[in-house]
Amino acid sequence: MGKSLNGKELGTGISQRKDGLYQARFMNRFGKRQTIYAKTLNEVRQKLRNEQYNDEKAINVVDTNITLDEWFDIWLNTCKKNCRSSTKGSYITHYKRIQEELGWRKLTSLNLIIMQEAINKLDTDNARKNSKKILVDMLNKAVDTDLLIKNVAKQLNTVITKEEKQERRVLTVRETDIFLEKAKGTFYYNLFVLALETGLRVGELCALQWEDINFRKKILHVRHTLCYFSKDGKYVFEMHDTKTNNGRRNIPLTAKAMNVLKCQRQQKQEIVLKGKTALKEYETLVFVTKNNQPTQQFLIKQCLDLIIQKISKTGTEFQPFTPHTFRHTFATRAIESGMNPKTLQRILGHGTLQMTMDLYCHVTEDTMFEEMQKFEKRCS
């Protein structure tokens, strides 16, 4: 029996969070806990009744002759109903890769050979891995709904070409200096520096609001991520809480970070003074486009690519990279400077230390030479 903040009993599965929102939880037909949120008690109770009714009703609407295409629509709109729109978009992308080969087939006709042939036609191990993941989840739910007896998709082989795993790109100290020198005066220069000084994800940078920055205490609060997807030829933006509790974090700001944030505040004011109005819900965003709209990763990437082109024209060899490279570079510099790995884990917002060390800490050639020189001195 859940309770309100005042201690009042609200009913089975219903409770009130510290922020005042009401939440209701129930176990759906797939054995997974589903959570519903609302601003009022009556609203959350109504939503709970509707969801439970729809959940029970859905059990009986599935035809045993259903095709994979039809099941995908049901799976996406029921099992993944509460997913972010951007996440649903990625599910659709991965499914489309196998849709032509498998979509028209009945669920009951799918066997390991048919599915493996479809998976084999994909170009990369990564594409095969993502499409298998979709199939496994879809067919798991089909088993739970008694449409299938067994999920043979779990046995699919995704490693066909034995692709050599590429080391993630990390900027050396020299490359960082060269890039930032050429980036000065560009529209996203402040964003680039803040990314290198904090290790924030691109979505977190795009979602950053002025209320998230405490200039007096020199702390940046990470609370949200900005997602966007294409709908009817237009970009639709959604502000979400971080996916996990570890993602919600406070990051101490360096002097460089403080400086570029102050410069960014001035840049934002200049955009507003030009009469560029923002959508009401995005008025307090730190990083925006020249038209005062939420920024997007591809715009940041375009600016980044232009800077790399300028560097290449000077005759300096400079390999291309993505905005996420800044995060890897920050983590690597942090470890090289002697930062405690557990501290770095907290700053990056990772759930485990292993993720931090395996994915984000890289050994550069400069570091190897320095360490070998230390070794040589110790042994001489």
Secondary structure as GFF3:
##gff-version 3
##sequence-region A 1 380
A	DSSP	beta_strand	2	3	.	.	.	ID=ss1
A	DSSP	beta_strand	9	11	.	.	.	ID=ss2
A	DSSP	beta_strand	14	16	.	.	.	ID=ss3
A	DSSP	beta_strand	22	27	.	.	.	ID=ss4
A	DSSP	beta_strand	33	38	.	.	.	ID=ss5
A	DSSP	alpha_helix	41	58	.	.	.	ID=ss6
A	DSSP	alpha_helix	68	74	.	.	.	ID=ss7
A	DSSP	pi_helix	75	79	.	.	.	ID=ss8
A	DSSP	alpha_helix	85	102	.	.	.	ID=ss9
A	DSSP	three_ten_helix	107	109	.	.	.	ID=ss10
A	DSSP	alpha_helix	112	120	.	.	.	ID=ss11
A	DSSP	alpha_helix	125	144	.	.	.	ID=ss12
A	DSSP	three_ten_helix	152	155	.	.	.	ID=ss13
A	DSSP	alpha_helix	173	183	.	.	.	ID=ss14
A	DSSP	alpha_helix	189	198	.	.	.	ID=ss15
A	DSSP	alpha_helix	202	207	.	.	.	ID=ss16
A	DSSP	three_ten_helix	210	212	.	.	.	ID=ss17
A	DSSP	beta_strand	213	214	.	.	.	ID=ss18
A	DSSP	beta_strand	219	222	.	.	.	ID=ss19
A	DSSP	beta_strand	224	231	.	.	.	ID=ss20
A	DSSP	beta_strand	234	241	.	.	.	ID=ss21
A	DSSP	three_ten_helix	245	247	.	.	.	ID=ss22
A	DSSP	beta_strand	249	252	.	.	.	ID=ss23
A	DSSP	alpha_helix	255	273	.	.	.	ID=ss24
A	DSSP	three_ten_helix	280	282	.	.	.	ID=ss25
A	DSSP	alpha_helix	297	313	.	.	.	ID=ss26
A	DSSP	alpha_helix	325	336	.	.	.	ID=ss27
A	DSSP	alpha_helix	341	348	.	.	.	ID=ss28
A	DSSP	alpha_helix	353	360	.	.	.	ID=ss29
A	DSSP	alpha_helix	365	379	.	.	.	ID=ss30
###
